[in-house]
Amino acid sequence: MFQRVQGILEPYKDPSAGLPPDPSFTLQLPDESYTGSNLHAVQKLFDGEFQFDVFFESVSAKHKLSSATLDNGIAALTRSFDERFKAVFPRHADYPSSDQARFEDFSKAITSNLMGGVGYFYGNSITNKKFSYEWDEEEDSGAGFTDDSEERGPGLTEPKALLTGTPSRSFFPRGFYWDEGFHLIHIGAWDNDFSVEILKDWINLIDEDGWVAREQILGEEARSKVPAEFQTQVPNYANPPTLTVAVTALISRVKAASSGPSTADLGMDFVMGDAQTPLSFSQNPDSSKYLEPEAAMSFLKSIYPPLKRHYDWFRRTQRGQIKQYGRKARSRTEGYRWRGRSESHVLTSGMDDYPRGPPHPGELHLDLISWMAFFSRTMREISSFVGEEDDAISYGEIEKAILDNIEDLHWNEKEQMYCDVNVDNDDESYHVCHRGYLSLFPFLLSLLPPTSPHLGPTLDLLHDPEHLWSSYGIRSLSMSHPEFGQGENYWKGPIWIQMNYLILGALHNTYAKEEGLYQEKAKQIYTELRKNVVDNVFKEYERTGYVWEQYDANNGEGRRSHPFTGWTSLVTLIISEKY
């Protein structure tokens, strides 16, 4: 077509030739078809307003579609969708009734776009089994893989397939480990079986060592959207283990299935003559296969061995040093450090430019040990559910040891907060304290008991407008921190919805629910924070037409990638209080 347009317009470069033809003529496709083509373009030209229907159906289909059938079907599907949405994501009576329709339209839009962002990817990826920073080298050499040393180095993997959600179809069109657990909470609430199919593909990515690449950049097309310096994945680099969040959410849905409305009660079918057309990702929209106890148990037993391998990989490759620096802790083994950090970034943590201490083999990272306590807890729940009681006992013992070490290694009494740990030039251990999301990890993952003496100072930090509290959500870094809003400013102040979702979940499910000295304060913070987050994301959606990757810490305006209907779509769950 480009050559044809050039040929038509060439004579009109001369002003004396007059006006060029109307674009409707210039941009017409030639009426040609080539043997062996795998793409055919159909062009229609209209003058004025128009509407047309496109039917794609099998020649062998018994029931043929028509425009009238389609019009009726769309109306029926819309009504069914609306009814099911209200049932699955109910709105509570704590928002003005005049805003109800607008909030519902907003929730439907971001949920639909999350589902629409699911993609199928296939291809090889680039890994480098040899690369490491100097502070990762010593005892870590070869810890993350079992290949012979002569085979290590950058290279292409075997092709793999992945069905996955995406954070942003336009800017991040690929799978992200850190994001996917959050995606699957939301997807699973809407379509349980579809979330299981996605989870299967992610579990299948766990290799023989237990590693999963944190970014799934599969094939040349996927690589075309990623700068070259970020394409290579390293097999001892981790990411927050959020896949287990999706597994425990599935277990919760299975347990609740017998006490709530059935999937049939929330069905989305309409009948067109003798044909039944579902708007659902399940083959049978009248039931959810993986909410049936037998099918759920079979699936969970099938994924338990690779999940266990994945857990063991984390404990083996991300281990930190305790006794080497004379640190006092009840457990001599349960300390953890992210591998793959640079001088200024810890990309593997998911909080890229969040302030840390200088790189050192003796570092201990609070967020990672908290994730490992959470991982141990979820593995205990999973193993108990599938009947692996000996494993459940073992995971429980590890969980307790990790929780003890969070207190022994990471609590700073003077600062009244949890901190990273580092080593100075005299090989002495010291705390690295930066008030922000990092400080909240034992709280936001519900690792602190409601009776903990450290819960009060943590809630005070959370609710302090001089530090983390804002009218738009919880800031990622204290407003009083010297690096607030500086440099790249990715995790140095901006508000992230998935972190606020974790905070709200901890408040709603644990600290505002269970009796304790701070229960009333937790209730107050929950109510205020939920309204702040929902109102701001909704306000920015109405102002700009988008939900955003993050929100400005000072004025709440949307920032960076948009539309970002990955974990920002969790606002739908916040509205309906599904944590």
C-alpha positions in Angstrom: 0.0 0.0 0.0 2.8 2.4 0.9 4.3 2.1 -2.6 0.8 2.6 -4.2 0.2 5.8 -2.1 3.6 7.1 -3.1 2.9 6.5 -6.8 -0.5 8.3 -6.6 0.8 11.3 -4.7 4.1 11.7 -6.6 2.5 14.0 -9.4 1.0 16.3 -6.8 4.4 17.4 -5.4 4.1 20.0 -8.2 1.8 22.7 -6.8 0.3 23.3 -10.3 -1.1 19.7 -10.3 -3.8 20.8 -7.9 -5.2 19.0 -4.9 -4.4 15.3 -4.4 -7.2 12.7 -4.5 -9.4 12.1 -1.5 -7.7 9.8 1.1 -10.6 7.3 0.7 -9.3 6.7 -2.8 -5.6 7.0 -2.0 -5.7 4.6 0.8 -7.7 1.9 -0.9 -6.2 -1.6 -0.7 -5.6 -3.3 -4.1 -8.1 -6.1 -4.7 -5.4 -8.8 -4.8 -4.9 -12.2 -3.1 -1.6 -14.1 -3.0 -1.3 -17.9 -2.8 0.1 -19.0 0.6 -0.8 -15.8 2.4 -1.4 -16.2 6.1 -3.0 -12.8 6.5 -5.9 -11.3 4.5 -7.0 -7.7 5.1 -10.6 -6.7 4.4 -11.3 -3.0 3.8 -14.7 -1.3 3.8 -15.3 2.4 2.9 -18.2 4.3 4.3 -19.5 7.9 3.9 -20.9 9.2 7.2 -21.8 7.2 10.3 -21.6 3.5 10.0 -21.8 0.2 11.9 -20.9 -3.3 10.8 -20.7 -6.7 12.3 -17.9 -9.2 11.9 -18.7 -12.9 12.2 -16.0 -15.5 12.6 -17.5 -19.0 12.7 -16.7 -22.5 11.7 -18.1 -23.9 8.4 -19.4 -26.9 10.4 -21.2 -24.8 13.0 -24.8 -25.9 13.3 -26.1 -22.5 14.3 -25.2 -19.5 12.2 -25.0 -16.0 13.6 -26.9 -13.1 12.1 -26.8 -9.4 12.9 -30.2 -9.6 14.7 -29.0 -12.5 16.8 -25.8 -10.7 17.6 -27.6 -7.5 18.7 -29.9 -9.5 21.0 -26.9 -11.6 22.3 -24.8 -8.5 23.1 -27.7 -7.0 25.1 -28.2 -10.3 27.0 -24.5 -10.7 27.7 -24.3 -7.1 29.0 -27.2 -7.7 31.4 -25.7 -11.0 32.5 -22.2 -9.4 32.9 -23.7 -6.6 35.0 -25.6 -9.0 37.3 -22.6 -11.3 37.8 -20.2 -8.4 38.4 -22.5 -7.1 41.2 -22.5 -10.5 42.8 -18.8 -11.2 42.5 -17.6 -7.7 43.4 -20.3 -6.2 45.7 -20.1 -2.6 46.6 -20.6 -1.8 50.3 -22.8 1.0 51.5 -19.9 3.2 52.6 -19.8 5.3 49.4 -22.4 7.9 48.4 -25.2 6.2 46.5 -25.1 9.0 43.9 -21.7 7.7 42.8 -22.6 4.1 42.7 -23.1 3.8 38.9 -19.9 5.7 38.2 -17.9 3.5 40.6 -19.4 0.3 39.1 -18.5 1.4 35.6 -15.0 2.2 36.7 -14.6 -1.2 38.4 -16.0 -3.0 35.3 -13.6 -1.1 33.0 -10.4 -1.9 35.0 -11.4 -5.5 35.6 -12.2 -6.0 31.9 -8.9 -4.5 30.9 -7.0 -6.7 33.3 -8.7 -9.7 31.7 -8.1 -8.2 28.2 -4.4 -7.8 29.1 -3.9 -11.6 29.3 -1.7 -12.8 26.5 -0.1 -15.9 25.1 3.6 -15.8 24.5 6.0 -18.3 23.0 9.7 -18.3 22.3 13.1 -18.5 23.8 14.7 -16.2 26.3 18.3 -15.0 27.1 20.0 -16.3 30.2 23.5 -15.7 31.5 24.6 -18.3 34.1 28.0 -16.8 34.5 27.3 -13.1 35.4 27.5 -11.9 38.9 28.5 -8.7 40.8 31.6 -9.0 43.0 29.6 -9.0 46.2 27.6 -12.0 45.0 30.6 -14.1 44.0 32.4 -15.7 46.9 30.3 -18.6 48.4 27.5 -18.0 45.9 29.3 -19.3 42.9 27.1 -21.9 41.2 24.5 -21.8 43.9 21.5 -21.2 41.6 22.1 -23.9 39.0 23.6 -27.3 38.3 25.0 -27.0 34.8 28.6 -27.8 34.1 30.8 -24.6 34.4 31.8 -24.7 30.7 28.2 -24.4 29.7 27.7 -21.2 31.7 27.4 -17.9 29.9 24.8 -15.9 27.9 22.7 -17.9 25.5 19.2 -18.8 24.3 17.0 -21.2 26.2 14.7 -23.7 24.7 11.4 -22.1 23.6 8.7 -22.0 26.2 5.0 -21.1 26.2 3.3 -18.8 28.7 -0.3 -17.6 29.3 -0.1 -14.6 31.6 -1.5 -11.3 32.6 0.4 -8.2 31.7 0.9 -5.0 33.7 0.3 -2.8 30.7 -0.5 -4.0 27.2 1.1 -1.1 25.6 4.2 -0.6 27.7 4.9 -3.9 29.5 3.5 -6.6 27.1 5.0 -9.6 28.8 4.9 -11.7 32.0 6.4 -10.4 35.3 6.7 -12.8 38.2 6.4 -10.1 40.9 3.2 -8.8 39.3 1.5 -12.0 38.4 0.5 -13.1 41.9 -1.5 -9.9 42.3 -3.0 -10.3 38.8 -4.2 -13.8 39.7 -5.9 -12.7 42.9 -8.2 -10.5 40.9 -8.5 -12.8 37.9 -9.3 -15.7 40.2 -12.0 -13.8 41.9 -13.7 -13.3 38.6 -12.9 -16.6 36.8 -11.3 -19.2 39.0 -10.5 -21.8 36.3 -8.9 -19.2 34.0 -6.6 -18.1 36.8 -5.7 -21.8 37.3 -4.8 -22.2 33.6 -2.5 -19.1 33.9 -1.0 -20.4 37.2 -0.3 -23.8 35.5 1.9 -22.1 32.9 3.9 -20.2 35.5 4.4 -23.3 37.6 5.7 -25.1 34.4 8.4 -22.4 34.1 10.0 -23.6 37.4 13.2 -25.3 36.2 15.0 -28.4 37.6 16.9 -26.2 40.1 13.7 -24.4 41.2 14.3 -21.1 39.4 11.9 -18.9 37.5 13.0 -15.8 35.6 11.6 -12.7 37.0 10.7 -11.3 33.5 9.4 -13.6 30.8 10.8 -12.1 27.6 9.9 -14.9 25.2 10.8 -14.5 21.6 12.1 -11.7 19.3 8.8 -9.8 19.4 8.8 -9.6 23.2 12.5 -8.6 23.2 11.7 -5.7 20.8 9.9 -4.0 23.7 12.8 -4.4 26.2 16.1 -2.4 26.2 19.0 -4.8 25.5 20.6 -4.3 28.9 17.5 -5.7 30.6 16.8 -8.7 28.4 19.2 -11.2 30.0 17.9 -13.2 33.0 20.4 -14.6 35.6 19.5 -18.0 37.3 20.4 -16.9 40.8 18.3 -13.8 40.7 14.9 -13.9 42.6 11.8 -11.8 42.8 9.1 -11.6 45.5 7.4 -15.1 45.6 3.9 -13.9 44.8 2.8 -17.1 43.0 2.1 -18.6 46.4 -0.3 -15.8 47.0 -2.3 -17.1 44.0 -2.2 -20.6 45.3 -3.4 -19.7 48.8 -6.2 -17.6 47.2 -7.3 -20.6 45.2 -7.3 -22.7 48.4 -9.5 -20.0 50.1 -11.9 -20.1 47.2 -12.1 -23.9 47.3 -12.9 -23.8 51.0 -15.5 -21.0 50.6 -17.2 -22.6 47.5 -19.6 -24.7 49.6 -20.8 -21.8 51.7 -21.3 -19.2 49.1 -23.4 -18.9 45.9 -22.4 -21.4 43.2 -20.8 -20.5 39.9 -24.1 -21.5 38.3 -25.9 -18.8 40.4 -23.5 -16.3 39.0 -23.6 -17.7 35.4 -23.2 -15.7 32.3 -25.1 -17.6 29.7 -27.8 -16.5 27.4 -29.7 -18.6 24.9 -30.0 -17.9 21.2 -32.4 -20.5 19.8 -30.8 -23.9 20.3 -27.4 -22.4 20.7 -25.9 -21.4 24.0 -23.1 -18.8 23.9 -21.1 -18.1 27.1 -19.2 -15.0 28.0 -16.7 -16.9 30.1 -13.2 -18.3 29.9 -14.3 -21.7 31.2 -15.5 -24.3 28.7 -18.4 -24.9 31.0 -19.6 -21.6 32.5 -22.2 -23.3 34.7 -19.4 -24.7 36.9 -15.9 -24.1 38.1 -14.0 -27.3 37.7 -11.2 -26.3 40.1 -13.6 -25.3 42.8 -14.6 -29.0 43.0 -12.6 -30.5 45.9 -11.4 -33.5 43.9 -10.2 -31.5 41.0 -8.7 -28.8 43.2 -6.8 -31.4 45.2 -5.5 -33.1 42.1 -4.2 -29.8 40.7 -2.6 -28.7 44.0 -0.9 -32.1 44.4 0.5 -31.8 40.9 2.0 -28.4 41.5 3.3 -29.1 45.0 6.6 -30.7 44.0 7.7 -27.8 41.7 6.6 -25.3 44.3 8.6 -27.1 46.9 11.6 -27.1 44.6 11.1 -23.4 44.1 11.0 -22.8 47.8 14.2 -24.8 48.3 15.8 -22.7 45.6 15.0 -19.5 47.4 16.4 -20.8 50.7 19.6 -22.1 49.0 20.4 -19.2 46.7 19.3 -16.1 48.7 20.8 -17.2 52.0 22.4 -14.4 54.1 25.3 -14.5 56.6 24.7 -14.4 60.3 27.4 -16.1 62.3 30.2 -14.8 60.0 29.6 -11.3 61.5 28.9 -12.3 65.1 25.2 -11.4 64.8 23.0 -12.6 67.7 19.9 -14.4 66.6 17.9 -17.4 67.8 18.4 -19.1 64.4 21.9 -19.3 63.0 20.7 -19.9 59.5 17.6 -17.8 58.7 18.9 -14.6 57.2 18.4 -13.5 53.6 20.0 -11.3 51.0 18.8 -10.4 47.5 21.3 -11.4 44.8 21.7 -9.3 41.7 21.7 -5.8 43.2 23.8 -3.0 41.8 25.3 0.1 43.6 22.0 2.0 43.3 19.3 -0.6 42.5 17.9 -3.8 43.9 15.8 -4.8 40.9 15.3 -8.3 42.2 13.4 -6.9 45.3 10.8 -5.3 43.1 11.5 -1.9 44.7 14.2 -0.9 42.3 15.7 2.4 43.6 14.4 2.3 47.2 17.3 3.5 49.5 19.6 0.7 50.7 23.0 0.5 52.2 26.1 -0.1 50.1 26.4 -3.5 48.4 28.1 -6.0 50.7 28.2 -9.9 51.0 27.1 -9.4 54.6 23.9 -7.5 53.9 20.6 -8.8 55.2 17.4 -7.6 53.6 14.3 -7.1 55.7 11.8 -7.4 52.8 13.3 -10.7 51.6 13.3 -12.4 55.1 9.7 -11.2 55.4 8.8 -12.7 52.0 10.5 -16.0 53.2 8.4 -16.0 56.4 5.4 -15.5 54.2 6.5 -18.2 51.7 7.1 -20.6 54.6 3.7 -19.9 56.0 2.0 -20.4 52.6 3.9 -23.6 52.0 2.8 -24.8 55.4 -0.8 -24.1 54.4 -0.5 -25.7 51.0 1.3 -28.9 52.3 -1.3 -29.3 55.0 -4.1 -28.9 52.5 -2.7 -31.6 50.2 -2.0 -34.0 53.1 1.8 -33.6 53.4 1.7 -33.3 57.2 5.4 -33.9 57.8 6.3 -31.1 55.4 3.8 -28.9 57.1 5.5 -29.4 60.4 8.9 -28.6 58.8 7.6 -25.4 57.2 6.1 -24.4 60.5 9.4 -24.8 62.2 11.2 -22.8 59.5 8.5 -20.1 59.7 9.0 -19.7 63.5 12.8 -19.5 63.1 12.4 -16.8 60.5 9.9 -14.8 62.5 12.3 -15.0 65.5 15.2 -13.7 63.4 13.1 -10.8 62.0 12.9 -9.6 65.6 16.5 -10.4 66.5 18.2 -9.1 63.4 16.0 -6.4 62.0 14.2 -4.5 64.8 16.0 -1.2 65.8 14.9 -0.2 69.2 16.3 3.4 68.9 14.5 4.1 65.7 11.4 2.0 66.6 11.3 0.4 63.2 12.4 -2.6 61.2 15.5 -2.1 59.1 17.9 -3.7 56.7 21.3 -4.8 58.1 24.7 -4.1 56.7 28.4 -4.4 57.6 30.9 -1.5 58.1 34.6 -1.3 57.3 35.4 -2.9 60.6 33.2 -5.9 59.8 30.7 -4.7 62.4 27.0 -5.2 61.8 24.7 -2.2 61.8 21.1 -1.2 60.8 20.3 0.6 57.6 17.0 2.4 58.4 14.9 4.2 55.7 11.3 4.8 56.7 9.1 3.6 53.9 7.5 0.5 52.5 10.5 -1.6 53.5 9.9 -0.7 57.2 6.4 -2.1 57.0 7.1 -5.5 55.6 6.5 -7.6 58.8 3.3 -5.7 59.2 2.0 -5.7 55.6 2.5 -9.4 55.2 0.7 -10.0 58.6 3.7 -11.5 60.2 3.4 -9.5 63.4 1.0 -10.9 66.0 -1.7 -8.3 67.1 -0.1 -8.4 70.5 3.4 -7.4 69.3 4.9 -4.4 71.1 6.2 -3.4 67.7 2.8 -3.0 66.1 2.1 0.3 67.7 5.2 2.1 66.4 4.6 0.6 63.0 1.0 1.9 62.9 2.3 5.3 64.1 4.8 5.4 61.2 2.1 4.4 58.7 -0.3 7.1 59.9 2.2 10.0 60.2 1.7 12.6 57.5 5.3 13.7 58.0 6.4 10.3 56.8 4.1 7.9 54.9 0.5 9.0 55.3 -1.1 11.0 52.5 -4.6 11.8 51.3 -4.0 9.6 48.3 -2.5 6.4 49.8 0.7 5.3 51.7 3.9 6.8 50.2 6.7 4.5 49.3 9.3 6.6 51.2 9.0 9.0 54.1 8.3 12.6 53.1 11.0 13.6 55.5 13.7 11.4 54.0 16.5 13.3 52.2 16.0 11.2 49.1 12.3 11.7 48.9 11.3 12.5 45.3 14.9 12.5 44.2 16.7 10.9 41.2 14.8 8.3 39.3 12.0 8.6 41.9 10.5 5.3 41.2 10.2 4.0 44.8 11.3 7.2 46.6 7.8 8.5 47.4 5.3 7.5 44.7 2.2 5.6 45.8 1.9 2.0 44.6 -1.5 0.4 44.7 -0.4 -3.2 45.2 1.5 -2.2 48.3 -1.5 -0.3 49.6 -3.6 -3.4 48.9 -1.3 -5.5 51.1 -1.5 -2.9 53.8 -5.3 -2.8 53.6 -5.4 -6.6 53.6 -3.3 -6.8 56.7 -5.5 -4.2 58.5 -8.8 -5.8 57.4 -8.0 -9.4 57.9 -5.8 -9.3 61.0 -5.1 -6.1 62.9 -8.6 -4.5 62.7 -10.3 -7.9 63.1 -8.4 -9.6 66.0 -8.4 -8.3 69.5 -5.4 -6.4 70.6 -4.2 -3.1 72.1 -4.2 -1.4 68.6 -7.4 -2.9 67.1 -9.4 0.4 67.2 -6.5 2.3 65.7 -6.2 -0.3 63.0 -9.9 0.0 62.2 -9.6 3.8 61.9 -6.5 3.6 59.6 -8.2 1.0 57.5 -11.3 3.1 56.9 -9.4 6.2 56.1 -6.8 4.6 53.9 -9.3 2.6 51.9 -11.3 5.7 51.1 -8.1 7.7 50.2 -6.9 5.0 47.8 -10.1 4.4 46.0 -11.2 8.0 45.8 -7.8 9.1 44.3 -7.5 6.3 41.7 -11.1 6.9 40.7 -10.6 10.7 40.6 -7.6 10.3 38.3 -9.4 7.8 36.1 -12.2 10.3 35.6 -9.8 13.1 35.0 -7.5 11.3 32.6 -9.4 8.2 31.4 -6.7 5.9 32.7 -5.4 4.0 35.8 -1.7 4.5 36.3 1.4 2.6 37.3 1.8 4.8 40.4 0.5 8.0 41.9 2.3 11.2 42.9 3.1 11.4 46.6 2.3 15.1 46.8 -0.8 15.6 44.7 -2.1 12.1 43.9 -1.8 12.5 40.1 -1.2 9.5 38.0 2.4 8.9 37.0 4.4 6.8 34.5 2.9 4.0 32.4 -0.8 4.1 31.5 -3.1 2.4 31.0 -1.7 0.2 33.8 -4.5 -2.3 34.5 -2.2 -4.8 36.1 -2.0 -4.6 39.9 -3.6 -1.1 39.9 -6.9 -2.9 39.0 -6.8 -4.3 42.6 -8.9 -1.2 43.4 -11.9 -3.3 42.4 -11.0 -5.7 45.2 -10.4 -2.9 47.6 -13.9 -1.5 46.8 -15.5 -4.9 47.4 -13.2 -5.7 50.4 -11.7 -8.8 48.9 -8.3 -9.3 50.4 
